Amino acid sequence: MLKTPIIISDLLQEKLQLYTHLGGHGVRIDTHVYAGYSIPSNYDSMIAKLITTAQTREEAINKMKRALDEFVIEGVKTTIPFHRQLMDHPEYVSGNYTTKFMEDFVME
């Protein structure tokens, strides 16, 4: 099971302009937001959690990539681009990483 929190990285506006996601077998979204949702000033930065499950890690990562590609949030910046790049990083994909992994991870 892979869990990806969708976090607002910079609150540009207080309202989500557009919010859509697709699901499917092995894809779960935990959220309370919707298009037009006004984010309170004392908001929790995690507005959604995307979870994928599959028989293998490779399948779960592929589902996560697809789900992240289908996720559309407009009106606020999110961590979706970060998580999408993470899903393609060779060390992450292979499962060959430690807690120091993020110190060396560079966004492209």
C-alpha positions in Angstrom: 0.0 0.0 0.0 1.3 3.4 -0.9 0.1 6.6 0.8 0.6 10.0 -0.7 -0.6 13.1 1.2 -1.7 15.9 -1.1 -0.5 19.0 0.8 -1.0 22.6 0.0 2.5 24.0 -0.2 1.6 27.6 -0.6 -1.8 29.1 0.1 -2.2 31.5 -2.9 -6.0 31.7 -2.6 -8.4 30.6 0.0 -10.7 28.7 -2.4 -10.1 25.7 -4.5 -11.1 26.7 -8.1 -11.2 23.1 -9.5 -10.9 19.8 -7.8 -11.3 16.5 -9.6 -9.9 13.0 -9.2 -10.6 9.6 -10.6 -10.5 6.4 -8.6 -10.8 2.8 -9.5 -9.9 -0.6 -8.1 -7.0 -0.2 -5.6 -7.3 3.7 -5.5 -8.7 5.5 -2.5 -8.9 9.2 -1.8 -9.5 10.5 1.7 -10.5 14.1 1.7 -13.2 16.5 2.6 -12.6 19.2 0.0 -14.5 19.9 -3.2 -14.4 22.5 -6.0 -15.3 25.9 -4.5 -14.2 24.8 -1.0 -12.9 27.7 1.0 -9.9 26.8 3.0 -10.0 28.3 6.5 -7.1 30.6 7.6 -6.1 28.0 10.2 -6.2 25.1 7.7 -4.6 21.7 8.0 -2.2 21.7 5.0 -3.2 18.1 4.1 -6.3 18.5 2.1 -6.3 14.9 0.7 -4.6 11.6 1.0 -4.2 9.3 -2.0 -3.8 5.6 -1.3 -3.1 2.9 -3.8 -3.0 -0.9 -3.2 -2.0 -3.7 -5.6 -0.4 -7.2 -5.6 3.1 -5.8 -6.1 5.0 -2.6 -5.3 5.5 -2.0 -9.0 1.7 -2.2 -9.6 1.0 0.1 -6.7 3.5 2.7 -7.9 2.0 2.5 -11.4 -1.5 3.1 -10.0 -0.2 6.0 -7.9 1.4 7.6 -11.0 -1.9 7.3 -12.9 -3.9 8.6 -10.0 -1.6 11.6 -9.5 -1.7 12.3 -13.3 -5.5 12.4 -13.1 -5.7 14.6 -10.0 -6.5 18.2 -10.8 -6.5 20.9 -8.1 -6.5 24.5 -9.1 -6.4 27.6 -7.0 -3.6 26.4 -4.6 -0.2 24.9 -5.1 0.1 21.3 -4.0 2.8 18.6 -3.5 1.4 16.6 -6.4 4.4 17.5 -8.7 6.8 16.3 -5.9 5.0 13.0 -5.5 4.8 12.4 -9.2 8.6 12.9 -9.5 9.2 10.7 -6.5 7.3 7.8 -8.2 9.8 7.9 -11.0 13.0 8.1 -8.9 15.0 4.9 -9.4 15.9 4.6 -5.7 12.3 4.9 -4.6 11.0 2.6 -7.3 13.5 -0.1 -6.3 12.8 0.3 -2.6 16.5 1.0 -2.1 16.4 4.1 0.1 16.9 5.2 3.7 15.6 8.0 5.9 18.4 10.2 4.4 16.9 9.8 0.9 15.0 13.1 1.0 18.2 15.0 1.9 19.5 14.2 -1.6 16.3 14.3 -3.5 16.2 17.2 -6.0 13.1 18.4 -7.8 13.6 18.9 -11.5 
